[in-house]
Amino acid sequence: VVPRREAPAPASGDVRGRGFPERASLEAASAWLDAQPAALGREAVPLDQAAGRVLAAPPIAPVGLPALDLCLADGHAVRAAEVLGASAYDPARLRLVAPGQPVPSGAASRVALGQPLPAGADAVLPFELAQASDGVLEVAAGVAEGAGVERASGQVAAGAALPGLTGPLRRQDLALLRALGLATLDVIRRPRVRLLIAGPRPAAAGPTGSDAPPELDGPLLRHLVERDGGLLLPAPIPGPAGFAEALVQALRTAGDDLLLVAGRTGTGLDDDAPVLLAAEGRLALHGISLRPGGSTALGLAGRPVVLLPGEPLACLFAYELLAGRLVRRLGGRDPGLPHPTREAVAGRKLVSAVGVADVSLVRLVAGQVEPVAAPGEGGLAAAARADGFVLVPAALEGFAPGARVTVHLQEG
Amino acid sequence: VVPRREAPAPASGDVRGRGFPERASLEAASAWLDAQPAALGREAVPLDQAAGRVLAAPPIAPVGLPALDLCLADGHAVRAAEVLGASAYDPARLRLVAPGQPVPSGAASRVALGQPLPAGADAVLPFELAQASDGVLEVAAGVAEGAGVERASGQVAAGAALPGLTGPLRRQDLALLRALGLATLDVIRRPRVRLLIAGPRPAAAGPTGSDAPPELDGPLLRHLVERDGGLLLPAPIPGPAGFAEALVQALRTAGDDLLLVAGRTGTGLDDDAPVLLAAEGRLALHGISLRPGGSTALGLAGRPVVLLPGEPLACLFAYELLAGRLVRRLGGRDPGLPHPTREAVAGRKLVSAVGVADVSLVRLVAGQVEPVAAPGEGGLAAAARADGFVLVPAALEGFAPGARVTVHLQEG
């Protein structure tokens, strides 16, 4: 099933043993990804499994919230007009009726936060402002009509569309939907992401120099795809000899919305992933002016295919900046970088090459941004020291000290 | 096993049916929590289960990273001095030796990114800069010694303590530790948090006004405790009649580092949680100048106990600002609020009462901060509309338009 090497040359040519004749800009690659159709269906999920999911449409409140006038405090339900002007020197005296009963004129009843307001009452007086004894309540202060009361439909009217629930559902969003009595939600289907990892080259060196190096891309990508709401369809790691066959099989297998491949995208003689994609489908672009991550390839084989570099940091940032756009957009999320950001001032120069979008790993020291390594250098040790990264656009040769930059914070 | 109501009065007195005579400041409550001992043990966990865990001590690199000089590019390994001054017009000619073999004088060999640098070579020339044919490499450009090479121990020296890994472990941190060949990590034990939820009052109203209201605190608290690294020991929801007995049993049960209770902390006659804590252990303080969350109580019963209000937003923010401090600190994390923050300008006044620390729910509109409701108002619908919250200190009567404020972003 492995195509012969004489397969039609990809758009950018076969770079193996030669190098990249040219590279696409990060903007062009992003635009290609953003132009892919993204019309996943919807599905109903139980409310308690909907954290992080994205609603397919604003839900309609089946009832008002609250459904009845509710007490917002522990205390006594009264008629405000009957305690007007009351004070410690001239208290109003009300007859206490049993809790839960209507409050007639001249009366009050004990209530607790969250209970329905008794009929007849229009305000709740906190316990602090009255003294009960022998069935009589001495009220030491006036209270405005509606004080301590939450009116029926005060939060949400029955039949209203609930606004503001456009992103991944947070716990407080789910609490609102649960309070409205909704049991299932109509959400966008999770994008199915098939993941094929080439694994380290057999001749590459492991920690002790003689053993095989550990496989690092799989744990990174599984985490990132899940963070972005994707549903993983992992393929077994084929080993170096079986990679080409495994990739062709994955390219020909239906049932996913995106195929992600890590490894075999560079200029080495065994970097055959782009050639195989060109043979089986369409290689749209290979080589991006991005560091790290410059050997990324994009294409189609019945659905979008992203070929990520195998080097772990290149794999990580090619996912964040490119593949992740599609995962996020397919799932109804904002395609942009998902990290919390912080605007801060560069305390030292962030160096970068003109013509290349550089990921500058940085840390925040006393509120200022400092690089932990030059772009593409420092490896995983630099990434572990970094609080996040600054993306330096291709048009700039870095940021000078004192420049305001946006740090994308990589949180735990 | 339920103590009688004549139990010793708590520090702040029994507030049921009377109200709070005074309240502790948020700072005093935080200081009490921060003064509790926090010396959890450590445990060894497999690397692939360590995401989000906190290291007990900086790990020592068992080997250098990389262990050998490695190639940082696909191309040809050369001796830099032998291609000095080479150009397209005056190329250097080198003999190609088999990949993986040492590179003698006058020779070069093909290499791939991540492979060990062949003995004898001191630089890697990308494929773009040379042309191979018939066993001869024509080199069209010079290269500096060390270019395209990552020196052994360049990232981390063998025996060095790894700095910067002080927070919850991120995926890139784990990738570094995995690359060093570490299989298990020495981490701080997760704090065990016993969770007892009182559940809604039977007389409170559900979505349709007649049914029982849904239980909202459990899903919120389970998520928050897990977010903060806690290990949940949930207790069954006892129902209103069984709450007192369930609380006494939980107070007397060992095996957790913190007991969290939600509900029955207010001034209603059935708000017996603080009284039961005072009878079984020690009630340190009850009533905090915090809105929402003012009926929170703190105390001890062999270990810290936090009694949270049952109203969902009060429960949420009392956890975030108080109970969560202890969960985070017990687990070796920063006890402060864990949300990403953004500094922004108030576009409208954020109102607040002097003397009360107010949680102002806000959204960001065109980069400016706007309140979605007055403090303590708007309920879950306001929380769902909010991007986050601003904490207005007790000393302030709010923030005027134009003031710079810190928004704690509640992400999905």
Boltz contact constraints between the chains, C-beta under 6 A:
constraints:
  - contact:
      token1: [A, 17]
      token2: [B, 127]
      max_distance: 6.0
  - contact:
      token1: [A, 18]
      token2: [B, 127]
      max_distance: 6.0
  - contact:
      token1: [A, 19]
      token2: [B, 126]
      max_distance: 6.0
  - contact:
      token1: [A, 19]
      token2: [B, 127]
      max_distance: 6.0
  - contact:
      token1: [A, 19]
      token2: [B, 128]
      max_distance: 6.0
  - contact:
      token1: [A, 52]
      token2: [B, 412]
      max_distance: 6.0
  - contact:
      token1: [A, 63]
      token2: [B, 207]
      max_distance: 6.0
  - contact:
      token1: [A, 63]
      token2: [B, 208]
      max_distance: 6.0
  - contact:
      token1: [A, 67]
      token2: [B, 205]
      max_distance: 6.0
  - contact:
      token1: [A, 67]
      token2: [B, 207]
      max_distance: 6.0
  - contact:
      token1: [A, 67]
      token2: [B, 208]
      max_distance: 6.0
  - contact:
      token1: [A, 67]
      token2: [B, 209]
      max_distance: 6.0
  - contact:
      token1: [A, 68]
      token2: [B, 205]
      max_distance: 6.0
  - contact:
      token1: [A, 68]
      token2: [B, 209]
      max_distance: 6.0
  - contact:
      token1: [A, 74]
      token2: [B, 266]
      max_distance: 6.0
  - contact:
      token1: [A, 74]
      token2: [B, 267]
      max_distance: 6.0
  - contact:
      token1: [A, 74]
      token2: [B, 268]
      max_distance: 6.0
  - contact:
      token1: [A, 112]
      token2: [B, 268]
      max_distance: 6.0
  - contact:
      token1: [A, 113]
      token2: [B, 266]
      max_distance: 6.0
  - contact:
      token1: [A, 114]
      token2: [B, 201]
      max_distance: 6.0
  - contact:
      token1: [A, 114]
      token2: [B, 204]
      max_distance: 6.0
  - contact:
      token1: [A, 115]
      token2: [B, 203]
      max_distance: 6.0
  - contact:
      token1: [A, 115]
      token2: [B, 204]
      max_distance: 6.0
  - contact:
      token1: [A, 116]
      token2: [B, 205]
      max_distance: 6.0
  - contact:
      token1: [A, 126]
      token2: [B, 19]
      max_distance: 6.0
  - contact:
      token1: [A, 127]
      token2: [B, 17]
      max_distance: 6.0
  - contact:
      token1: [A, 127]
      token2: [B, 18]
      max_distance: 6.0
  - contact:
      token1: [A, 127]
      token2: [B, 19]
      max_distance: 6.0
  - contact:
      token1: [A, 127]
      token2: [B, 267]
      max_distance: 6.0
  - contact:
      token1: [A, 128]
      token2: [B, 19]
      max_distance: 6.0
  - contact:
      token1: [A, 155]
      token2: [B, 379]
      max_distance: 6.0
  - contact:
      token1: [A, 155]
      token2: [B, 381]
      max_distance: 6.0
  - contact:
      token1: [A, 156]
      token2: [B, 381]
      max_distance: 6.0
  - contact:
      token1: [A, 164]
      token2: [B, 384]
      max_distance: 6.0
  - contact:
      token1: [A, 164]
      token2: [B, 385]
      max_distance: 6.0
  - contact:
      token1: [A, 167]
      token2: [B, 412]
      max_distance: 6.0
  - contact:
      token1: [A, 168]
      token2: [B, 412]
      max_distance: 6.0
  - contact:
      token1: [A, 170]
      token2: [B, 410]
      max_distance: 6.0
  - contact:
      token1: [A, 170]
      token2: [B, 412]
      max_distance: 6.0
  - contact:
      token1: [A, 171]
      token2: [B, 220]
      max_distance: 6.0
  - contact:
      token1: [A, 171]
      token2: [B, 223]
      max_distance: 6.0
  - contact:
      token1: [A, 172]
      token2: [B, 383]
      max_distance: 6.0
  - contact:
      token1: [A, 172]
      token2: [B, 384]
      max_distance: 6.0
  - contact:
      token1: [A, 173]
      token2: [B, 384]
      max_distance: 6.0
  - contact:
      token1: [A, 175]
      token2: [B, 216]
      max_distance: 6.0
  - contact:
      token1: [A, 175]
      token2: [B, 220]
      max_distance: 6.0
  - contact:
      token1: [A, 175]
      token2: [B, 312]
      max_distance: 6.0
  - contact:
      token1: [A, 175]
      token2: [B, 380]
      max_distance: 6.0
  - contact:
      token1: [A, 176]
      token2: [B, 380]
      max_distance: 6.0
  - contact:
      token1: [A, 176]
      token2: [B, 381]
      max_distance: 6.0
  - contact:
      token1: [A, 176]
      token2: [B, 384]
      max_distance: 6.0
  - contact:
      token1: [A, 178]
      token2: [B, 214]
      max_distance: 6.0
  - contact:
      token1: [A, 178]
      token2: [B, 216]
      max_distance: 6.0
  - contact:
      token1: [A, 179]
      token2: [B, 380]
      max_distance: 6.0
  - contact:
      token1: [A, 180]
      token2: [B, 207]
      max_distance: 6.0
  - contact:
      token1: [A, 181]
      token2: [B, 207]
      max_distance: 6.0
  - contact:
      token1: [A, 201]
      token2: [B, 114]
      max_distance: 6.0
  - contact:
      token1: [A, 203]
      token2: [B, 115]
      max_distance: 6.0
  - contact:
      token1: [A, 204]
      token2: [B, 114]
      max_distance: 6.0
  - contact:
      token1: [A, 204]
      token2: [B, 115]
      max_distance: 6.0
  - contact:
      token1: [A, 205]
      token2: [B, 67]
      max_distance: 6.0
  - contact:
      token1: [A, 205]
      token2: [B, 68]
      max_distance: 6.0
  - contact:
      token1: [A, 205]
      token2: [B, 116]
      max_distance: 6.0
  - contact:
      token1: [A, 207]
      token2: [B, 63]
      max_distance: 6.0
  - contact:
      token1: [A, 207]
      token2: [B, 67]
      max_distance: 6.0
  - contact:
      token1: [A, 207]
      token2: [B, 180]
      max_distance: 6.0
  - contact:
      token1: [A, 207]
      token2: [B, 181]
      max_distance: 6.0
  - contact:
      token1: [A, 208]
      token2: [B, 63]
      max_distance: 6.0
  - contact:
      token1: [A, 208]
      token2: [B, 67]
      max_distance: 6.0
  - contact:
      token1: [A, 209]
      token2: [B, 67]
      max_distance: 6.0
  - contact:
      token1: [A, 209]
      token2: [B, 68]
      max_distance: 6.0
  - contact:
      token1: [A, 214]
      token2: [B, 178]
      max_distance: 6.0
  - contact:
      token1: [A, 216]
      token2: [B, 175]
      max_distance: 6.0
  - contact:
      token1: [A, 216]
      token2: [B, 178]
      max_distance: 6.0
  - contact:
      token1: [A, 220]
      token2: [B, 171]
      max_distance: 6.0
  - contact:
      token1: [A, 220]
      token2: [B, 175]
      max_distance: 6.0
  - contact:
      token1: [A, 223]
      token2: [B, 171]
      max_distance: 6.0
  - contact:
      token1: [A, 266]
      token2: [B, 74]
      max_distance: 6.0
  - contact:
      token1: [A, 266]
      token2: [B, 113]
      max_distance: 6.0
  - contact:
      token1: [A, 267]
      token2: [B, 74]
      max_distance: 6.0
  - contact:
      token1: [A, 267]
      token2: [B, 127]
      max_distance: 6.0
  - contact:
      token1: [A, 268]
      token2: [B, 74]
      max_distance: 6.0
  - contact:
      token1: [A, 268]
      token2: [B, 112]
      max_distance: 6.0
  - contact:
      token1: [A, 312]
      token2: [B, 175]
      max_distance: 6.0
  - contact:
      token1: [A, 340]
      token2: [B, 340]
      max_distance: 6.0
  - contact:
      token1: [A, 379]
      token2: [B, 155]
      max_distance: 6.0
  - contact:
      token1: [A, 380]
      token2: [B, 175]
      max_distance: 6.0
  - contact:
      token1: [A, 380]
      token2: [B, 176]
      max_distance: 6.0
  - contact:
      token1: [A, 380]
      token2: [B, 179]
      max_distance: 6.0
  - contact:
      token1: [A, 381]
      token2: [B, 155]
      max_distance: 6.0
  - contact:
      token1: [A, 381]
      token2: [B, 156]
      max_distance: 6.0
  - contact:
      token1: [A, 381]
      token2: [B, 176]
      max_distance: 6.0
  - contact:
      token1: [A, 383]
      token2: [B, 172]
      max_distance: 6.0
  - contact:
      token1: [A, 384]
      token2: [B, 164]
      max_distance: 6.0
  - contact:
      token1: [A, 384]
      token2: [B, 172]
      max_distance: 6.0
  - contact:
      token1: [A, 384]
      token2: [B, 173]
      max_distance: 6.0
  - contact:
      token1: [A, 384]
      token2: [B, 176]
      max_distance: 6.0
  - contact:
      token1: [A, 385]
      token2: [B, 164]
      max_distance: 6.0
  - contact:
      token1: [A, 410]
      token2: [B, 170]
      max_distance: 6.0
  - contact:
      token1: [A, 412]
      token2: [B, 52]
      max_distance: 6.0
  - contact:
      token1: [A, 412]
      token2: [B, 167]
      max_distance: 6.0
  - contact:
      token1: [A, 412]
      token2: [B, 168]
      max_distance: 6.0
  - contact:
      token1: [A, 412]
      token2: [B, 170]
      max_distance: 6.0
